[in-house]
Amino acid sequence: MHRYLIILEPTSMGYSAYSPDIPGCIATGASQLETEQAMREAIAFHVDGLRADGAPIPEGGTAATYIEIAA
């Protein structure tokens, strides 16, 4: 089982997502939930393609956190 961080960003039409651990793998959707599901499918498709090509599967290693500052 691999675990990947995805970044969700609001857009004028919904959301977009990408994973820093899987360059070029992106997804969009009308809602956050729809975008998460689309990204799950995009990552699975990408990983299947890597396997078919005999390429290494990226390890998920990116982390995210929030910091607070006085503004």
mmCIF file of the N, C-alpha and C atoms, coordinates in Angstrom:
data_MODEL
# 
_entry.id   MODEL 
# 
loop_
_atom_site.group_PDB 
_atom_site.id 
_atom_site.type_symbol 
_atom_site.label_atom_id 
_atom_site.label_alt_id 
_atom_site.label_comp_id 
_atom_site.label_asym_id 
_atom_site.label_entity_id 
_atom_site.label_seq_id 
_atom_site.pdbx_PDB_ins_code 
_atom_site.Cartn_x 
_atom_site.Cartn_y 
_atom_site.Cartn_z 
_atom_site.occupancy 
_atom_site.B_iso_or_equiv 
_atom_site.pdbx_formal_charge 
_atom_site.auth_seq_id 
_atom_site.auth_comp_id 
_atom_site.auth_asym_id 
_atom_site.auth_atom_id 
_atom_site.pdbx_PDB_model_num 
ATOM 1   N N  . MET A 1 1  ? 0.849   -1.173 0.000   1.00 0.00 ? 1  MET A N  1 
ATOM 2   C CA . MET A 1 1  ? 0.000   0.000  0.000   1.00 0.00 ? 1  MET A CA 1 
ATOM 3   C C  . MET A 1 1  ? 0.898   1.239  0.000   1.00 0.00 ? 1  MET A C  1 
ATOM 4   N N  . HIS A 1 2  ? 0.617   2.164  -0.892  1.00 0.00 ? 2  HIS A N  1 
ATOM 5   C CA . HIS A 1 2  ? 1.344   3.427  -0.957  1.00 0.00 ? 2  HIS A CA 1 
ATOM 6   C C  . HIS A 1 2  ? 0.414   4.543  -0.499  1.00 0.00 ? 2  HIS A C  1 
ATOM 7   N N  . ARG A 1 3  ? 1.001   5.536  0.121   1.00 0.00 ? 3  ARG A N  1 
ATOM 8   C CA . ARG A 1 3  ? 0.241   6.686  0.597   1.00 0.00 ? 3  ARG A CA 1 
ATOM 9   C C  . ARG A 1 3  ? 0.866   7.942  -0.005  1.00 0.00 ? 3  ARG A C  1 
ATOM 10  N N  . TYR A 1 4  ? 0.023   8.769  -0.668  1.00 0.00 ? 4  TYR A N  1 
ATOM 11  C CA . TYR A 1 4  ? 0.513   9.965  -1.333  1.00 0.00 ? 4  TYR A CA 1 
ATOM 12  C C  . TYR A 1 4  ? -0.235  11.201 -0.837  1.00 0.00 ? 4  TYR A C  1 
ATOM 13  N N  . LEU A 1 5  ? 0.506   12.257 -0.592  1.00 0.00 ? 5  LEU A N  1 
ATOM 14  C CA . LEU A 1 5  ? -0.093  13.543 -0.280  1.00 0.00 ? 5  LEU A CA 1 
ATOM 15  C C  . LEU A 1 5  ? -0.664  14.128 -1.560  1.00 0.00 ? 5  LEU A C  1 
ATOM 16  N N  . ILE A 1 6  ? -1.881  14.664 -1.487  1.00 0.00 ? 6  ILE A N  1 
ATOM 17  C CA . ILE A 1 6  ? -2.403  15.432 -2.611  1.00 0.00 ? 6  ILE A CA 1 
ATOM 18  C C  . ILE A 1 6  ? -2.705  16.835 -2.124  1.00 0.00 ? 6  ILE A C  1 
ATOM 19  N N  . ILE A 1 7  ? -2.498  17.795 -3.002  1.00 0.00 ? 7  ILE A N  1 
ATOM 20  C CA . ILE A 1 7  ? -2.775  19.189 -2.718  1.00 0.00 ? 7  ILE A CA 1 
ATOM 21  C C  . ILE A 1 7  ? -4.036  19.565 -3.492  1.00 0.00 ? 7  ILE A C  1 
ATOM 22  N N  . LEU A 1 8  ? -5.032  20.061 -2.777  1.00 0.00 ? 8  LEU A N  1 
ATOM 23  C CA . LEU A 1 8  ? -6.289  20.500 -3.386  1.00 0.00 ? 8  LEU A CA 1 
ATOM 24  C C  . LEU A 1 8  ? -6.309  22.020 -3.394  1.00 0.00 ? 8  LEU A C  1 
ATOM 25  N N  . GLU A 1 9  ? -6.655  22.575 -4.542  1.00 0.00 ? 9  GLU A N  1 
ATOM 26  C CA . GLU A 1 9  ? -6.711  24.028 -4.679  1.00 0.00 ? 9  GLU A CA 1 
ATOM 27  C C  . GLU A 1 9  ? -8.049  24.425 -5.289  1.00 0.00 ? 9  GLU A C  1 
ATOM 28  N N  . PRO A 1 10 ? -8.722  25.408 -4.686  1.00 0.00 ? 10 PRO A N  1 
ATOM 29  C CA . PRO A 1 10 ? -9.967  25.877 -5.293  1.00 0.00 ? 10 PRO A CA 1 
ATOM 30  C C  . PRO A 1 10 ? -9.675  26.620 -6.594  1.00 0.00 ? 10 PRO A C  1 
ATOM 31  N N  . THR A 1 11 ? -10.572 26.462 -7.554  1.00 0.00 ? 11 THR A N  1 
ATOM 32  C CA . THR A 1 11 ? -10.476 27.168 -8.829  1.00 0.00 ? 11 THR A CA 1 
ATOM 33  C C  . THR A 1 11 ? -11.798 27.897 -9.072  1.00 0.00 ? 11 THR A C  1 
ATOM 34  N N  . SER A 1 12 ? -11.876 28.633 -10.138 1.00 0.00 ? 12 SER A N  1 
ATOM 35  C CA . SER A 1 12 ? -13.123 29.341 -10.453 1.00 0.00 ? 12 SER A CA 1 
ATOM 36  C C  . SER A 1 12 ? -14.255 28.381 -10.820 1.00 0.00 ? 12 SER A C  1 
ATOM 37  N N  . MET A 1 13 ? -13.905 27.130 -11.149 1.00 0.00 ? 13 MET A N  1 
ATOM 38  C CA . MET A 1 13 ? -14.919 26.165 -11.567 1.00 0.00 ? 13 MET A CA 1 
ATOM 39  C C  . MET A 1 13 ? -15.038 24.958 -10.635 1.00 0.00 ? 13 MET A C  1 
ATOM 40  N N  . GLY A 1 14 ? -14.300 24.932 -9.540  1.00 0.00 ? 14 GLY A N  1 
ATOM 41  C CA . GLY A 1 14 ? -14.331 23.796 -8.618  1.00 0.00 ? 14 GLY A CA 1 
ATOM 42  C C  . GLY A 1 14 ? -13.010 23.650 -7.910  1.00 0.00 ? 14 GLY A C  1 
ATOM 43  N N  . TYR A 1 15 ? -12.354 22.525 -8.141  1.00 0.00 ? 15 TYR A N  1 
ATOM 44  C CA . TYR A 1 15 ? -11.073 22.237 -7.499  1.00 0.00 ? 15 TYR A CA 1 
ATOM 45  C C  . TYR A 1 15 ? -10.118 21.579 -8.480  1.00 0.00 ? 15 TYR A C  1 
ATOM 46  N N  . SER A 1 16 ? -8.844  21.724 -8.217  1.00 0.00 ? 16 SER A N  1 
ATOM 47  C CA . SER A 1 16 ? -7.817  20.969 -8.920  1.00 0.00 ? 16 SER A CA 1 
ATOM 48  C C  . SER A 1 16 ? -6.931  20.328 -7.863  1.00 0.00 ? 16 SER A C  1 
ATOM 49  N N  . ALA A 1 17 ? -6.228  19.263 -8.247  1.00 0.00 ? 17 ALA A N  1 
ATOM 50  C CA . ALA A 1 17 ? -5.370  18.548 -7.306  1.00 0.00 ? 17 ALA A CA 1 
ATOM 51  C C  . ALA A 1 17 ? -4.141  18.028 -8.019  1.00 0.00 ? 17 ALA A C  1 
ATOM 52  N N  . TYR A 1 18 ? -3.076  17.897 -7.247  1.00 0.00 ? 18 TYR A N  1 
ATOM 53  C CA . TYR A 1 18 ? -1.849  17.274 -7.739  1.00 0.00 ? 18 TYR A CA 1 
ATOM 54  C C  . TYR A 1 18 ? -1.144  16.631 -6.561  1.00 0.00 ? 18 TYR A C  1 
ATOM 55  N N  . SER A 1 19 ? -0.178  15.774 -6.865  1.00 0.00 ? 19 SER A N  1 
ATOM 56  C CA . SER A 1 19 ? 0.642   15.145 -5.831  1.00 0.00 ? 19 SER A CA 1 
ATOM 57  C C  . SER A 1 19 ? 2.104   15.491 -6.076  1.00 0.00 ? 19 SER A C  1 
ATOM 58  N N  . PRO A 1 20 ? 2.775   16.101 -5.103  1.00 0.00 ? 20 PRO A N  1 
ATOM 59  C CA . PRO A 1 20 ? 4.189   16.415 -5.275  1.00 0.00 ? 20 PRO A CA 1 
ATOM 60  C C  . PRO A 1 20 ? 5.057   15.174 -5.502  1.00 0.00 ? 20 PRO A C  1 
ATOM 61  N N  . ASP A 1 21 ? 4.588   14.024 -5.046  1.00 0.00 ? 21 ASP A N  1 
ATOM 62  C CA . ASP A 1 21 ? 5.359   12.780 -5.197  1.00 0.00 ? 21 ASP A CA 1 
ATOM 63  C C  . ASP A 1 21 ? 5.190   12.133 -6.565  1.00 0.00 ? 21 ASP A C  1 
ATOM 64  N N  . ILE A 1 22 ? 4.201   12.606 -7.347  1.00 0.00 ? 22 ILE A N  1 
ATOM 65  C CA . ILE A 1 22 ? 3.942   12.024 -8.663  1.00 0.00 ? 22 ILE A CA 1 
ATOM 66  C C  . ILE A 1 22 ? 3.819   13.166 -9.672  1.00 0.00 ? 22 ILE A C  1 
ATOM 67  N N  . PRO A 1 23 ? 4.939   13.693 -10.126 1.00 0.00 ? 23 PRO A N  1 
ATOM 68  C CA . PRO A 1 23 ? 4.906   14.830 -11.049 1.00 0.00 ? 23 PRO A CA 1 
ATOM 69  C C  . PRO A 1 23 ? 4.066   14.546 -12.292 1.00 0.00 ? 23 PRO A C  1 
ATOM 70  N N  . GLY A 1 24 ? 3.264   15.533 -12.671 1.00 0.00 ? 24 GLY A N  1 
ATOM 71  C CA . GLY A 1 24 ? 2.446   15.422 -13.872 1.00 0.00 ? 24 GLY A CA 1 
ATOM 72  C C  . GLY A 1 24 ? 1.106   14.751 -13.672 1.00 0.00 ? 24 GLY A C  1 
ATOM 73  N N  . CYS A 1 25 ? 0.854   14.212 -12.507 1.00 0.00 ? 25 CYS A N  1 
ATOM 74  C CA . CYS A 1 25 ? -0.417  13.542 -12.232 1.00 0.00 ? 25 CYS A CA 1 
ATOM 75  C C  . CYS A 1 25 ? -1.348  14.563 -11.579 1.00 0.00 ? 25 CYS A C  1 
ATOM 76  N N  . ILE A 1 26 ? -2.417  14.942 -12.300 1.00 0.00 ? 26 ILE A N  1 
ATOM 77  C CA . ILE A 1 26 ? -3.341  15.961 -11.820 1.00 0.00 ? 26 ILE A CA 1 
ATOM 78  C C  . ILE A 1 26 ? -4.774  15.511 -12.031 1.00 0.00 ? 26 ILE A C  1 
ATOM 79  N N  . ALA A 1 27 ? -5.705  16.180 -11.354 1.00 0.00 ? 27 ALA A N  1 
ATOM 80  C CA . ALA A 1 27 ? -7.130  15.911 -11.542 1.00 0.00 ? 27 ALA A CA 1 
ATOM 81  C C  . ALA A 1 27 ? -7.917  17.162 -11.198 1.00 0.00 ? 27 ALA A C  1 
ATOM 82  N N  . THR A 1 28 ? -9.136  17.231 -11.702 1.00 0.00 ? 28 THR A N  1 
ATOM 83  C CA . THR A 1 28 ? -10.036 18.337 -11.396 1.00 0.00 ? 28 THR A CA 1 
ATOM 84  C C  . THR A 1 28 ? -11.419 17.792 -11.085 1.00 0.00 ? 28 THR A C  1 
ATOM 85  N N  . GLY A 1 29 ? -12.231 18.632 -10.465 1.00 0.00 ? 29 GLY A N  1 
ATOM 86  C CA . GLY A 1 29 ? -13.601 18.249 -10.175 1.00 0.00 ? 29 GLY A CA 1 
ATOM 87  C C  . GLY A 1 29 ? -14.413 19.437 -9.719  1.00 0.00 ? 29 GLY A C  1 
ATOM 88  N N  . ALA A 1 30 ? -15.726 19.252 -9.669  1.00 0.00 ? 30 ALA A N  1 
ATOM 89  C CA . ALA A 1 30 ? -16.626 20.322 -9.261  1.00 0.00 ? 30 ALA A CA 1 
ATOM 90  C C  . ALA A 1 30 ? -16.616 20.534 -7.754  1.00 0.00 ? 30 ALA A C  1 
ATOM 91  N N  . SER A 1 31 ? -16.325 19.486 -6.987  1.00 0.00 ? 31 SER A N  1 
ATOM 92  C CA . SER A 1 31 ? -16.286 19.583 -5.525  1.00 0.00 ? 31 SER A CA 1 
ATOM 93  C C  . SER A 1 31 ? -14.978 18.991 -5.014  1.00 0.00 ? 31 SER A C  1 
ATOM 94  N N  . GLN A 1 32 ? -14.701 19.237 -3.756  1.00 0.00 ? 32 GLN A N  1 
ATOM 95  C CA . GLN A 1 32 ? -13.486 18.673 -3.164  1.00 0.00 ? 32 GLN A CA 1 
ATOM 96  C C  . GLN A 1 32 ? -13.557 17.147 -3.175  1.00 0.00 ? 32 GLN A C  1 
ATOM 97  N N  . LEU A 1 33 ? -14.697 16.600 -2.801  1.00 0.00 ? 33 LEU A N  1 
ATOM 98  C CA . LEU A 1 33 ? -14.849 15.143 -2.771  1.00 0.00 ? 33 LEU A CA 1 
ATOM 99  C C  . LEU A 1 33 ? -14.693 14.539 -4.170  1.00 0.00 ? 33 LEU A C  1 
ATOM 100 N N  . GLU A 1 34 ? -15.305 15.161 -5.165  1.00 0.00 ? 34 GLU A N  1 
ATOM 101 C CA . GLU A 1 34 ? -15.181 14.681 -6.539  1.00 0.00 ? 34 GLU A CA 1 
ATOM 102 C C  . GLU A 1 34 ? -13.728 14.741 -7.015  1.00 0.00 ? 34 GLU A C  1 
ATOM 103 N N  . THR A 1 35 ? -13.027 15.787 -6.639  1.00 0.00 ? 35 THR A N  1 
ATOM 104 C CA . THR A 1 35 ? -11.632 15.944 -7.037  1.00 0.00 ? 35 THR A CA 1 
ATOM 105 C C  . THR A 1 35 ? -10.742 14.911 -6.354  1.00 0.00 ? 35 THR A C  1 
ATOM 106 N N  . GLU A 1 36 ? -11.000 14.645 -5.077  1.00 0.00 ? 36 GLU A N  1 
ATOM 107 C CA . GLU A 1 36 ? -10.236 13.606 -4.374  1.00 0.00 ? 36 GLU A CA 1 
ATOM 108 C C  . GLU A 1 36 ? -10.418 12.257 -5.057  1.00 0.00 ? 36 GLU A C  1 
ATOM 109 N N  . GLN A 1 37 ? -11.647 11.920 -5.423  1.00 0.00 ? 37 GLN A N  1 
ATOM 110 C CA . GLN A 1 37 ? -11.900 10.643 -6.094  1.00 0.00 ? 37 GLN A CA 1 
ATOM 111 C C  . GLN A 1 37 ? -11.226 10.598 -7.457  1.00 0.00 ? 37 GLN A C  1 
ATOM 112 N N  . ALA A 1 38 ? -11.299 11.697 -8.195  1.00 0.00 ? 38 ALA A N  1 
ATOM 113 C CA . ALA A 1 38 ? -10.647 11.754 -9.512  1.00 0.00 ? 38 ALA A CA 1 
ATOM 114 C C  . ALA A 1 38 ? -9.139  11.613 -9.363  1.00 0.00 ? 38 ALA A C  1 
ATOM 115 N N  . MET A 1 39 ? -8.582  12.189 -8.312  1.00 0.00 ? 39 MET A N  1 
ATOM 116 C CA . MET A 1 39 ? -7.137  12.088 -8.080  1.00 0.00 ? 39 MET A CA 1 
ATOM 117 C C  . MET A 1 39 ? -6.760  10.663 -7.691  1.00 0.00 ? 39 MET A C  1 
ATOM 118 N N  . ARG A 1 40 ? -7.584  10.024 -6.907  1.00 0.00 ? 40 ARG A N  1 
ATOM 119 C CA . ARG A 1 40 ? -7.333  8.620  -6.543  1.00 0.00 ? 40 ARG A CA 1 
ATOM 120 C C  . ARG A 1 40 ? -7.273  7.757  -7.805  1.00 0.00 ? 40 ARG A C  1 
ATOM 121 N N  . GLU A 1 41 ? -8.216  7.978  -8.703  1.00 0.00 ? 41 GLU A N  1 
ATOM 122 C CA . GLU A 1 41 ? -8.241  7.234  -9.963  1.00 0.00 ? 41 GLU A CA 1 
ATOM 123 C C  . GLU A 1 41 ? -7.042  7.582  -10.841 1.00 0.00 ? 41 GLU A C  1 
ATOM 124 N N  . ALA A 1 42 ? -6.664  8.861  -10.888 1.00 0.00 ? 42 ALA A N  1 
ATOM 125 C CA . ALA A 1 42 ? -5.520  9.288  -11.703 1.00 0.00 ? 42 ALA A CA 1 
ATOM 126 C C  . ALA A 1 42 ? -4.220  8.662  -11.191 1.00 0.00 ? 42 ALA A C  1 
ATOM 127 N N  . ILE A 1 43 ? -4.054  8.630  -9.880  1.00 0.00 ? 43 ILE A N  1 
ATOM 128 C CA . ILE A 1 43 ? -2.837  8.034  -9.307  1.00 0.00 ? 43 ILE A CA 1 
ATOM 129 C C  . ILE A 1 43 ? -2.803  6.540  -9.589  1.00 0.00 ? 43 ILE A C  1 
ATOM 130 N N  . ALA A 1 44 ? -3.930  5.858  -9.409  1.00 0.00 ? 44 ALA A N  1 
ATOM 131 C CA . ALA A 1 44 ? -3.974  4.411  -9.676  1.00 0.00 ? 44 ALA A CA 1 
ATOM 132 C C  . ALA A 1 44 ? -3.643  4.133  -11.141 1.00 0.00 ? 44 ALA A C  1 
ATOM 133 N N  . PHE A 1 45 ? -4.195  4.919  -12.062 1.00 0.00 ? 45 PHE A N  1 
ATOM 134 C CA . PHE A 1 45 ? -3.916  4.760  -13.485 1.00 0.00 ? 45 PHE A CA 1 
ATOM 135 C C  . PHE A 1 45 ? -2.439  4.997  -13.780 1.00 0.00 ? 45 PHE A C  1 
ATOM 136 N N  . HIS A 1 46 ? -1.877  6.039  -13.168 1.00 0.00 ? 46 HIS A N  1 
ATOM 137 C CA . HIS A 1 46 ? -0.464  6.369  -13.364 1.00 0.00 ? 46 HIS A CA 1 
ATOM 138 C C  . HIS A 1 46 ? 0.438   5.229  -12.864 1.00 0.00 ? 46 HIS A C  1 
ATOM 139 N N  . VAL A 1 47 ? 0.133   4.727  -11.682 1.00 0.00 ? 47 VAL A N  1 
ATOM 140 C CA . VAL A 1 47 ? 0.928   3.644  -11.095 1.00 0.00 ? 47 VAL A CA 1 
ATOM 141 C C  . VAL A 1 47 ? 0.805   2.374  -11.938 1.00 0.00 ? 47 VAL A C  1 
ATOM 142 N N  . ASP A 1 48 ? -0.389  2.083  -12.434 1.00 0.00 ? 48 ASP A N  1 
ATOM 143 C CA . ASP A 1 48 ? -0.563  0.916  -13.319 1.00 0.00 ? 48 ASP A CA 1 
ATOM 144 C C  . ASP A 1 48 ? 0.310   1.050  -14.559 1.00 0.00 ? 48 ASP A C  1 
ATOM 145 N N  . GLY A 1 49 ? 0.380   2.258  -15.121 1.00 0.00 ? 49 GLY A N  1 
ATOM 146 C CA . GLY A 1 49 ? 1.233   2.496  -16.283 1.00 0.00 ? 49 GLY A CA 1 
ATOM 147 C C  . GLY A 1 49 ? 2.702   2.305  -15.975 1.00 0.00 ? 49 GLY A C  1 
ATOM 148 N N  . LEU A 1 50 ? 3.129   2.762  -14.799 1.00 0.00 ? 50 LEU A N  1 
ATOM 149 C CA . LEU A 1 50 ? 4.522   2.567  -14.396 1.00 0.00 ? 50 LEU A CA 1 
ATOM 150 C C  . LEU A 1 50 ? 4.844   1.076  -14.272 1.00 0.00 ? 50 LEU A C  1 
ATOM 151 N N  . ARG A 1 51 ? 3.926   0.340  -13.634 1.00 0.00 ? 51 ARG A N  1 
ATOM 152 C CA . ARG A 1 51 ? 4.124   -1.112 -13.490 1.00 0.00 ? 51 ARG A CA 1 
ATOM 153 C C  . ARG A 1 51 ? 4.235   -1.785 -14.857 1.00 0.00 ? 51 ARG A C  1 
ATOM 154 N N  . ALA A 1 52 ? 3.340   -1.414 -15.765 1.00 0.00 ? 52 ALA A N  1 
ATOM 155 C CA . ALA A 1 52 ? 3.346   -2.021 -17.105 1.00 0.00 ? 52 ALA A CA 1 
ATOM 156 C C  . ALA A 1 52 ? 4.655   -1.741 -17.833 1.00 0.00 ? 52 ALA A C  1 
ATOM 157 N N  . ASP A 1 53 ? 5.246   -0.582 -17.567 1.00 0.00 ? 53 ASP A N  1 
ATOM 158 C CA . ASP A 1 53 ? 6.514   -0.215 -18.199 1.00 0.00 ? 53 ASP A CA 1 
ATOM 159 C C  . ASP A 1 53 ? 7.732   -0.753 -17.449 1.00 0.00 ? 53 ASP A C  1 
ATOM 160 N N  . GLY A 1 54 ? 7.501   -1.392 -16.300 1.00 0.00 ? 54 GLY A N  1 
ATOM 161 C CA . GLY A 1 54 ? 8.610   -1.888 -15.488 1.00 0.00 ? 54 GLY A CA 1 
ATOM 162 C C  . GLY A 1 54 ? 9.359   -0.778 -14.774 1.00 0.00 ? 54 GLY A C  1 
ATOM 163 N N  . ALA A 1 55 ? 8.724   0.367  -14.641 1.00 0.00 ? 55 ALA A N  1 
ATOM 164 C CA . ALA A 1 55 ? 9.354   1.523  -13.973 1.00 0.00 ? 55 ALA A CA 1 
ATOM 165 C C  . ALA A 1 55 ? 9.095   1.454  -12.462 1.00 0.00 ? 55 ALA A C  1 
ATOM 166 N N  . PRO A 1 56 ? 9.959   2.075  -11.681 1.00 0.00 ? 56 PRO A N  1 
ATOM 167 C CA . PRO A 1 56 ? 9.752   2.064  -10.233 1.00 0.00 ? 56 PRO A CA 1 
ATOM 168 C C  . PRO A 1 56 ? 8.517   2.876  -9.835  1.00 0.00 ? 56 PRO A C  1 
ATOM 169 N N  . ILE A 1 57 ? 7.861   2.431  -8.791  1.00 0.00 ? 57 ILE A N  1 
ATOM 170 C CA . ILE A 1 57 ? 6.697   3.127  -8.242  1.00 0.00 ? 57 ILE A CA 1 
ATOM 171 C C  . ILE A 1 57 ? 7.211   4.142  -7.216  1.00 0.00 ? 57 ILE A C  1 
ATOM 172 N N  . PRO A 1 58 ? 6.843   5.421  -7.358  1.00 0.00 ? 58 PRO A N  1 
ATOM 173 C CA . PRO A 1 58 ? 7.337   6.418  -6.404  1.00 0.00 ? 58 PRO A CA 1 
ATOM 174 C C  . PRO A 1 58 ? 6.854   6.139  -4.988  1.00 0.00 ? 58 PRO A C  1 
ATOM 175 N N  . GLU A 1 59 ? 7.711   6.396  -4.050  1.00 0.00 ? 59 GLU A N  1 
ATOM 176 C CA . GLU A 1 59 ? 7.326   6.306  -2.643  1.00 0.00 ? 59 GLU A CA 1 
ATOM 177 C C  . GLU A 1 59 ? 6.723   7.640  -2.238  1.00 0.00 ? 59 GLU A C  1 
ATOM 178 N N  . GLY A 1 60 ? 5.665   7.609  -1.500  1.00 0.00 ? 60 GLY A N  1 
ATOM 179 C CA . GLY A 1 60 ? 5.088   8.842  -0.968  1.00 0.00 ? 60 GLY A CA 1 
ATOM 180 C C  . GLY A 1 60 ? 5.919   9.289  0.218   1.00 0.00 ? 60 GLY A C  1 
ATOM 181 N N  . GLY A 1 61 ? 6.493   10.467 0.127   1.00 0.00 ? 61 GLY A N  1 
ATOM 182 C CA . GLY A 1 61 ? 7.332   10.937 1.228   1.00 0.00 ? 61 GLY A CA 1 
ATOM 183 C C  . GLY A 1 61 ? 7.113   12.389 1.569   1.00 0.00 ? 61 GLY A C  1 
ATOM 184 N N  . THR A 1 62 ? 6.293   13.073 0.777   1.00 0.00 ? 62 THR A N  1 
ATOM 185 C CA . THR A 1 62 ? 6.056   14.476 1.023   1.00 0.00 ? 62 THR A CA 1 
ATOM 186 C C  . THR A 1 62 ? 5.125   14.645 2.222   1.00 0.00 ? 62 THR A C  1 
ATOM 187 N N  . ALA A 1 63 ? 5.388   15.638 3.039   1.00 0.00 ? 63 ALA A N  1 
ATOM 188 C CA . ALA A 1 63 ? 4.548   15.941 4.190   1.00 0.00 ? 63 ALA A CA 1 
ATOM 189 C C  . ALA A 1 63 ? 4.065   17.374 4.081   1.00 0.00 ? 63 ALA A C  1 
ATOM 190 N N  . ALA A 1 64 ? 3.004   17.676 4.779   1.00 0.00 ? 64 ALA A N  1 
ATOM 191 C CA . ALA A 1 64 ? 2.473   19.036 4.789   1.00 0.00 ? 64 ALA A CA 1 
ATOM 192 C C  . ALA A 1 64 ? 2.079   19.394 6.211   1.00 0.00 ? 64 ALA A C  1 
ATOM 193 N N  . THR A 1 65 ? 2.171   20.662 6.508   1.00 0.00 ? 65 THR A N  1 
ATOM 194 C CA . THR A 1 65 ? 1.718   21.163 7.797   1.00 0.00 ? 65 THR A CA 1 
ATOM 195 C C  . THR A 1 65 ? 1.333   22.621 7.632   1.00 0.00 ? 65 THR A C  1 
ATOM 196 N N  . TYR A 1 66 ? 0.606   23.124 8.587   1.00 0.00 ? 66 TYR A N  1 
ATOM 197 C CA . TYR A 1 66 ? 0.267   24.541 8.590   1.00 0.00 ? 66 TYR A CA 1 
ATOM 198 C C  . TYR A 1 66 ? 1.121   25.242 9.645   1.00 0.00 ? 66 TYR A C  1 
ATOM 199 N N  . ILE A 1 67 ? 1.443   26.483 9.393   1.00 0.00 ? 67 ILE A N  1 
ATOM 200 C CA . ILE A 1 67 ? 2.065   27.333 10.399  1.00 0.00 ? 67 ILE A CA 1 
ATOM 201 C C  . ILE A 1 67 ? 1.193   28.566 10.562  1.00 0.00 ? 67 ILE A C  1 
ATOM 202 N N  . GLU A 1 68 ? 1.240   29.159 11.728  1.00 0.00 ? 68 GLU A N  1 
ATOM 203 C CA . GLU A 1 68 ? 0.476   30.361 11.960  1.00 0.00 ? 68 GLU A CA 1 
ATOM 204 C C  . GLU A 1 68 ? 1.424   31.527 12.209  1.00 0.00 ? 68 GLU A C  1 
ATOM 205 N N  . ILE A 1 69 ? 1.075   32.664 11.625  1.00 0.00 ? 69 ILE A N  1 
ATOM 206 C CA . ILE A 1 69 ? 1.827   33.873 11.853  1.00 0.00 ? 69 ILE A CA 1 
ATOM 207 C C  . ILE A 1 69 ? 0.861   35.017 12.092  1.00 0.00 ? 69 ILE A C  1 
ATOM 208 N N  . ALA A 1 70 ? 1.289   36.001 12.822  1.00 0.00 ? 70 ALA A N  1 
ATOM 209 C CA . ALA A 1 70 ? 0.468   37.189 13.022  1.00 0.00 ? 70 ALA A CA 1 
ATOM 210 C C  . ALA A 1 70 ? 0.493   38.000 11.739  1.00 0.00 ? 70 ALA A C  1 
ATOM 211 N N  . ALA A 1 71 ? -0.668  38.357 11.258  1.00 0.00 ? 71 ALA A N  1 
ATOM 212 C CA . ALA A 1 71 ? -0.709  39.121 9.998   1.00 0.00 ? 71 ALA A CA 1 
ATOM 213 C C  . ALA A 1 71 ? -1.247  40.521 10.240  1.00 0.00 ? 71 ALA A C  1 
# 
